[in-house]
Amino acid sequence: MADSSFDVVSKVDKMEADNALHQAHKEIEQRYDFKGTGASIAPSGEKILMKANSEERVKAVLDVYQSKLIKRGISLKSLDAGEPFASGKEFRIEASLKDGITQENAKKINKLIRDEAPKGVKSQIQGDELRVQSKSRDDLQDTIAMLKSSDLDIDLQFVNFR
């Protein structure tokens, strides 16, 4: 009997992230408490740039963006937001969305599977994803449950279960 397998990935739906950004931009332009504060959110290359005239306001802009991401089904583990920093007369926060599993995190997940998953389960790193294989589909489902319950700092999805 052939081995069953699945892939562990960390992907962000670009369209949903874009929609969340546009919704946050609309809300910031319309909300009364942001009037006259220079508050804005806009894409800046691969990053998202948030600006306002005070540190509290720029944190509020980040909060609005986070709430829009959650409504769109994007985990906040995928958002990598920096600390507010002063730039001239305004405060800024640069944020980016993490896509893919880094080598360091892939090694952590690999070690976790080796240590805590059922015995017949094997995993290997393939670029920015992991392939997990076993003869038993039940062992694979136990492995998925174990990875979901583990406290990793990235958002994981499980695809191509065969």
N, C-alpha and C positions, 0 to 999 in steps of 0.2 A: 504494500500500500504506500502511495506517495505521501510525502510530508505535507501537512497543512501549514499555512503561513499567513502572516499579516505584516503590514508596514506601520511603523511608528513615525509620524510626521508632525511638524509644527508649522502650519500654514495659516495665513490670514487672508480672508476673502477681500481682495482689493476693492471691489465694487461696494461692499458693505462699509468698509473703512472710509471710502470716498463719500458715501452717503452720510455717514456719521459726521464727517468733517463739515460738509455743506449744511447739515441741520444745526450743528453747533454754531457755525458762522451766522446763520439766519437768526438764531435765538440771541446771540450776543449783540447783533445789530438792533434787535427790536426791544430787548429788555431795558426797563427804565433805570435800573441800578447801574447799568453800564454806559449810560448816556454821558458824554463829556469826559470819559476816563481814558479815551484812546485805546479801549480794549478791542483786540482783534485776534483772529486765528486764521492762518493761511498756510498752504503748503509751500515749502521752501526746498526745492530739489527732492531729496529722499526724506527730509525731515519735515516736521510740522512746527511752525513758529507761532508762539502766543505772546502777545504784547499787551501791556497796560501801564498806567502811570504809577501804580503802587504794587508792592509785593502781594498784598492781600487780593487785589483785583486780578492779578495774573494767575493766582492760585484758584480763584473763582472761575476764570476762563478754563483752566485745566479741569476743574470739577464738572463744568458743563460738558466738555468734550468726553470725559470719562463716562458720564451718564448716557450720552448718545451712543458710545461704543457698546455699553452694556445692553441698551435697548436693541441694538443691531446684532446681538449674539456674539460679540467679539470679547474674549477674555482680557481682563486688565493685565494678565501676566504677559500678554503680547505687547503691551505699551511700555516703552522705555523712556520715561520722562525725567529730564534733568532737574536740577535745583534752579530756583529763580535767580537771575543775576542782573545787575544794573548795567544799562547800556545808555549812556547819556542821561536824559531825563526820564527814561522809561525802564520798566523791568521786563525781562524776557524769560521764557522757558522754551527750550528746544526739546522736542519729543520725536521718537521714531517708533515704528512698528517692527518688532522682531519677527523675521520670517526664516524658517529652517532651523535645524538643530545644530548648534556649534559642535566642534570636535570635542571640546571639554564636556559639554552636557551629554553628548552621545556616549562618551566613555563612562560617565556616571550612570547612565541608564543601563549600559551594557553590564557594568559591575553589579548593579542592583538586580538585574535579571539572573546573572550567574549565581549570586548569593541567596536570593529569596524566592525565585521562581521554582516550579516543580523541576525534577531532575532532567527529564528528556528535552527541555527547552533550550534551543541554541539561538544566539543572536549575532548579527554582524552589521557593521557600519557600512552604509552605501551612500557616500556623499553627505547630504544633509538630512538623511533619514536612516532608520534602522529596519532591517528585515529580521523578523522573529519566526523561527520554525520549530515544529514539533510533530511527532507522529499522532499525538492525541489532541483533538480539537478542544477537549475539556481543559487540558493543561494550558492551551493558548488563552482560553477565556479566563482562567485563574490568573494568568500573567497580566491580562488587560486590567482585571479588577485590582491587582496588586499595584500596577503602575498608576491607575487612577487615584488610589488611596495614598500613594507616596507623596511626600511634600517636595515636589520639584518646582523650580522657579520659572518653568516654561509651560506653555499651554500645549498639551499633546492631543493629537487625533489619531485614530486607528483606522487604517484604510486597507483595501485589497484583502479582506479576510477570505481565504479559500481553503 
